[in-house]
């Protein structure tokens, strides 16, 4: 009888212990990590991010909690990265932070896609606009080459704007990829530009860094529409722009794009590179002339769009112009 009671007690304790392990697996300590962590980093105050990371790893691997990222922490980070299918670099970057958030049951975002880079080449310091989907103001990391861009100008759900970075910050050499800040000229050549989100998803395109000439210093900016406008068929949409260092023989070509990055057509060509234009939203089915461009006359448009302005050589009607610079407007809605 006593033997049966002892056996039952052992069974209860075994089940309880197993449930305790399962609870620990399902409910690990969830750190709040916002910065890259790597060997040599030490918390400047109690409960810092290294301590939080180590507490998370302690629940999984018995990691000592010291507040200093040493070789043991690196080893356990590598173990975690191997478990979740990440490159085993031993450094906690955006993808590892995202995987920790997923293990903890944190929220994740949908896929990131890049439909275009505007422009696709330019000087160091040139402003680049990434157009795509799945962007959020706090949940995206832009990589230029092998560095993380730290000087993002603006971010919304379909656009990320940044200036072409120009050097590696020496303080970041211990992290991979290294972070980027403006100071010295980046070597001309092709660089991969990618965007990744907290779900570990990413998408990339290529940008060419060029050496400086007067024409390559030319820039254009679409000031209006600046985002959020709503217009209907038959109404006028004011488009304004400014430019810097535009060559004397140049023109601005204005094209309409859907927010998905699909070109709808050309709506205007202007030889005045610092001016404005009025585009009458077309009414579907209207009989139009053959004049080009005709503002997409006769087309039925509905949904969200943006305007891309291309500063080009010549009159704007040349078959193969030199494209000096491109810029995009904010998103607007056509009813």
C-alpha positions in Angstrom: 0.0 0.0 0.0 2.8 2.4 0.9 4.6 1.4 -2.3 1.6 2.4 -4.3 1.3 5.8 -2.5 5.0 6.4 -3.1 4.6 5.5 -6.8 1.6 7.8 -7.1 3.6 10.6 -5.4 6.5 10.1 -7.8 4.1 10.2 -10.8 2.5 13.4 -9.6 5.9 15.0 -9.0 7.1 13.9 -12.4 4.0 15.3 -14.1 4.4 18.6 -12.2 8.1 18.8 -13.1 7.3 18.1 -16.8 4.6 20.8 -16.7 7.0 23.2 -15.1 9.5 22.6 -17.9 6.8 23.1 -20.5 5.7 26.3 -18.9 9.2 27.6 -18.9 9.6 26.7 -22.6 6.3 28.4 -23.5 6.8 31.4 -21.3 10.5 32.4 -21.5 11.8 35.7 -20.2 11.1 38.2 -23.0 13.8 40.9 -23.3 13.3 44.3 -24.8 16.2 44.6 -27.3 16.6 47.6 -29.5 20.3 47.8 -30.2 23.0 45.5 -31.6 24.8 43.4 -29.0 28.2 41.7 -29.5 31.4 40.6 -27.7 32.7 43.5 -25.6 29.5 45.3 -24.9 28.7 45.9 -21.2 25.6 47.3 -19.5 26.0 50.8 -18.2 23.2 50.3 -15.7 21.5 47.4 -13.9 18.9 45.5 -16.0 20.4 46.7 -19.3 20.0 45.0 -22.6 22.9 42.6 -22.2 21.4 41.5 -18.9 18.0 41.0 -20.5 19.6 39.0 -23.3 21.5 36.8 -20.8 18.3 36.2 -18.8 16.6 35.0 -21.9 19.5 32.7 -22.7 19.6 31.6 -19.0 16.1 30.1 -19.3 17.2 28.2 -22.4 20.9 27.2 -21.8 21.8 28.2 -18.3 23.6 31.3 -19.4 25.3 33.3 -16.5 23.8 36.7 -16.1 26.7 39.2 -15.7 25.8 42.2 -17.8 28.9 41.7 -20.0 28.7 40.1 -23.4 31.6 37.7 -23.4 32.5 34.4 -25.2 30.0 32.4 -23.2 27.2 34.7 -24.3 28.4 34.6 -27.8 28.4 30.8 -27.7 24.8 30.7 -26.5 23.7 33.3 -29.1 25.2 31.0 -31.8 23.2 28.1 -30.3 20.0 30.1 -30.5 20.8 31.3 -34.1 21.3 27.6 -35.1 18.0 26.6 -33.6 16.0 29.2 -35.5 17.9 28.9 -38.8 19.8 32.2 -38.7 23.5 32.7 -39.8 25.5 31.7 -36.7 27.5 35.0 -36.3 27.3 35.2 -32.5 26.0 38.8 -32.6 22.5 40.0 -31.9 21.3 42.1 -34.8 17.8 42.9 -36.2 17.1 39.3 -37.4 18.1 37.8 -34.1 16.1 40.3 -32.1 13.1 39.5 -34.4 13.6 35.7 -33.7 13.7 36.3 -30.0 10.5 38.3 -30.2 8.8 35.5 -32.1 10.0 32.9 -29.6 8.5 35.1 -26.9 5.2 35.3 -28.8 5.7 38.9 -29.8 3.9 40.6 -32.7 5.4 40.3 -36.2 4.8 42.2 -39.4 4.0 41.1 -42.9 6.4 40.6 -45.7 8.6 43.5 -47.0 8.9 44.2 -50.7 10.8 46.8 -52.7 9.3 47.8 -56.0 11.9 50.5 -56.9 14.8 52.7 -55.8 14.7 56.3 -56.9 17.3 57.1 -58.2 19.2 53.9 -58.9 22.6 55.7 -58.8 24.1 58.9 -57.4 26.7 60.6 -55.4 27.5 60.0 -51.8 24.9 62.0 -49.8 22.3 61.8 -52.5 18.7 61.2 -51.3 17.3 57.9 -52.2 13.6 56.9 -51.9 12.7 53.2 -51.6 9.2 52.4 -52.7 7.5 49.2 -51.7 5.2 47.7 -49.1 5.3 46.3 -45.6 7.2 49.3 -44.2 6.6 50.7 -40.7 8.2 53.6 -38.9 9.7 51.5 -36.1 10.0 48.0 -37.5 12.4 48.3 -40.5 16.2 48.2 -40.9 17.8 49.5 -44.1 21.1 47.9 -45.1 23.4 49.7 -47.6 26.1 47.3 -48.8 27.2 45.6 -45.6 26.3 48.5 -43.3 23.1 49.6 -41.5 21.9 53.0 -42.6 21.4 55.2 -39.5 20.3 58.4 -41.2 16.8 57.6 -42.5 15.1 60.8 -43.5 11.5 59.5 -43.4 9.5 56.3 -43.3 5.8 55.6 -44.1 3.9 52.5 -45.2 5.1 52.6 -48.8 8.3 54.8 -48.8 11.6 55.0 -47.0 13.9 57.9 -47.7 17.6 58.1 -46.8 20.8 59.7 -47.8 23.5 57.6 -49.4 25.9 56.9 -46.5 29.5 57.7 -46.9 31.6 55.9 -44.3 31.8 53.2 -41.7 31.7 54.3 -38.1 34.9 52.9 -36.5 33.0 52.3 -33.3 30.8 49.8 -35.2 33.6 47.6 -36.6 33.0 45.0 -33.9 29.4 44.4 -35.1 28.4 42.7 -38.4 27.1 44.4 -40.4 28.8 47.6 -39.4 26.7 50.7 -39.0 27.1 53.6 -41.4 27.4 57.4 -40.8 28.3 60.3 -43.2 31.9 61.5 -43.1 34.1 60.1 -45.8 33.5 59.1 -49.4 32.4 55.6 -50.0 34.2 53.7 -52.8 32.2 54.1 -56.1 30.6 50.9 -57.3 27.4 48.8 -56.9 25.9 48.3 -53.5 23.0 46.1 -52.3 20.2 48.1 -50.6 17.9 45.9 -48.5 15.0 46.4 -46.0 14.3 43.9 -43.3 11.5 43.9 -40.7 11.1 42.4 -37.2 9.7 39.2 -38.7 13.1 38.5 -40.3 11.8 39.1 -43.8 13.8 41.2 -46.3 14.0 42.4 -49.9 16.8 44.1 -51.8 17.8 46.0 -54.9 21.1 47.4 -56.2 22.3 51.1 -56.0 25.3 52.4 -57.9 27.5 55.0 -56.1 29.2 57.2 -58.7 32.0 59.8 -58.7 31.0 63.5 -58.8 30.3 65.7 -61.8 28.1 68.7 -62.2 25.3 66.8 -63.8 25.4 64.1 -61.1 25.0 66.9 -58.5 21.6 67.8 -60.0 18.6 67.0 -57.8 14.9 67.4 -58.0 12.3 67.4 -55.3 8.5 67.0 -55.7 6.9 69.3 -53.1 3.3 68.7 -53.9 1.3 66.4 -53.6 3.0 65.8 -50.2 0.7 62.9 -49.1 -2.9 62.4 -48.1 -4.6 64.5 -50.8 -7.9 63.2 -52.3 -9.1 64.2 -55.8 -11.8 63.1 -58.1 -12.2 62.8 -61.9 -12.4 66.2 -63.5 -10.7 68.0 -60.6 -7.2 69.6 -60.8 -4.2 68.3 -58.8 -1.4 70.9 -58.3 2.1 69.5 -58.8 5.0 71.6 -57.7 8.7 70.9 -57.7 12.2 72.5 -57.1 15.6 71.5 -58.4 19.3 72.2 -57.7 22.1 72.3 -60.3 19.9 71.4 -63.2 21.8 71.5 -66.5 20.7 74.2 -68.9 19.4 71.7 -71.5 17.2 69.6 -69.3 13.5 68.8 -68.7 11.3 67.3 -66.1 9.1 64.3 -67.0 6.2 63.6 -64.6 4.9 60.0 -64.5 2.0 58.5 -62.5 2.6 55.3 -60.5 0.3 53.2 -58.5 1.4 52.7 -54.9 2.4 49.1 -55.9 5.2 50.7 -58.0 3.5 50.1 -61.4 3.8 52.9 -64.0 0.5 54.1 -65.3 1.8 56.6 -67.8 3.3 60.1 -68.4 1.1 63.0 -67.3 3.4 66.0 -68.1 6.7 67.2 -69.5 8.1 70.6 -68.5 11.2 72.5 -69.6 11.0 74.6 -66.4 12.8 72.6 -63.8 11.7 74.9 -60.9 8.0 75.5 -61.3 4.6 73.9 -61.0 2.0 72.2 -63.1 -1.7 71.5 -62.9 -2.9 68.0 -63.9 -6.6 67.5 -64.5 -7.7 64.1 -63.3 -8.9 62.3 -66.4 -12.5 61.2 -66.9 -12.9 57.7 -68.2 -14.2 57.3 -71.8 -13.4 60.8 -72.8 -12.3 61.2 -76.5 -8.7 62.5 -76.6 -6.2 63.9 -79.1 -3.1 62.0 -80.1 -0.9 64.7 -78.5 1.8 63.3 -76.1 1.7 63.4 -73.2 -2.1 64.0 -72.9 -2.3 63.6 -69.1 -3.7 60.0 -69.4 -6.8 61.6 -71.0 -9.7 59.1 -71.2 -8.4 56.7 -68.6 -10.4 55.6 -65.5 -8.3 56.0 -62.4 -9.2 54.9 -58.9 -7.0 54.2 -55.9 -3.7 55.4 -54.4 -1.0 56.8 -56.6 2.2 58.8 -56.4 4.1 60.9 -59.0 7.7 60.3 -60.1 9.6 63.2 -61.5 12.6 62.5 -63.7 15.2 65.2 -64.4 16.5 64.3 -67.9 18.7 65.7 -70.6 17.1 67.4 -73.6 13.5 68.3 -74.2 12.0 65.4 -72.3 10.9 63.8 -75.6 14.3 62.3 -76.5 14.2 58.5 -77.0 17.3 57.8 -74.8 17.9 60.8 -72.5 20.4 60.9 -69.6 18.5 60.7 -66.3 20.2 63.1 -63.9 17.9 62.5 -60.9 14.5 61.1 -59.9 12.2 62.0 -57.0 8.7 60.9 -55.9 5.7 62.8 -54.4 3.7 61.7 -51.4 0.8 59.3 -51.9 -2.6 60.7 -52.9 -6.0 59.1 -53.6 -8.1 59.4 -56.8 -11.8 58.6 -56.2 
